[in-house]
Amino acid sequence: MPVGLEFEKRVSAKKMPFLCVYKERRKEMSNKNTPYDDAFRTLITDCNRLIIPLVNEIFGENYDLNEKVMVFSNEFFITDGDDAERITDSNFSIGGRKRKYHIECQSSPDGTIVVRVFEYATQVAKTDSENSLQETVFTLPHSAVLYLRDSERVPNEHIITIDTPGGTVSYSVPVLKVKDYSMEEMLDKKLWFLLPFYFFRYPLNKQEKDNESIEEMKKTYLQLWDSLEDMVQNQIISELEKSAIKAMCDKIATALSEHYENVKKGVDAVMGGKVLDYEAKQIRNDERINIIATLFKMNIDEEVIKKEYPDQFEAGKAKFLSLQSASTV
């Protein structure tokens, strides 16, 4: 009998409602990506340097912005009986250290987040386990939860307690709340990763009836665009990072304001209209295609080029061949 089914049969009747809610919630999440999920994963994938100040803030670390972020496979299959469901989230390390991090992005407390955190963490630990004939070591990642919406029910930390045959072990899962940071604090602390989620701070029901609040929101974002542009000019962030932040601000604000006509007009007035395939990403792809063509011209081994630039390899090779053909005409 699968472990998940055996566990469910052993729990008390008192806990059964929670398990039912949890399983339904997990099925719902496995089949649905929200705009904030997409924004979170896009920034992790395309601009992973931005996660470093957030890790420093949550875990009290002191990583340098220039350290390399390694993003690992973030898809695991959790099996309950005949059902296989995917859980997807962040899984990364910084600066070549063995320590891994896992941050869950959560809109509001739903009663299942700690179970999901632990479930995901054990999958990472299983993947990275170290085995000898006598002992197997499972190392859990450093997990945290990023809460987007304002709620009195959100705790300052979650505690995970595990009763084992060898004793009881507890550890803290830190919580970071977007509501605790103003736009100025996000910029001052270099918490650029949080900027797309700032829109969650707005009480849209009230704002829909308050034109002054909408105008203030527009002013806030126009000032943000100016700040981002200044940071690009001063080489603090890249053009890609600026465009990614703006595109994800757009994506989240557009989705959240969909059912608020007046707020949506304000959003449309200040957002750039770009989504996942944003302009700077195309600029980066074009630059890499040119680099690949140049490497071919330098007679660099094809396998070396392909390993370094797998996504743009074919396009870069085609450009090299095209340039080569044109030069022989």
Helices and strands as residue ranges (DSSP letters): H 3-10, G 13-15, H 16-30, H 35-46, G 48-50, H 51-59, E 69-71, E 75-80, E 83-88, E 92-94, E 101-106, H 113-127, E 130-131, E 136-137, E 142-147, E 157-164, E 167-177, G 178-180, H 183-188, G 192-201, H 204-207, H 211-233, H 239-256, H 261-270, H 279-297, H 302-308, H 313-328
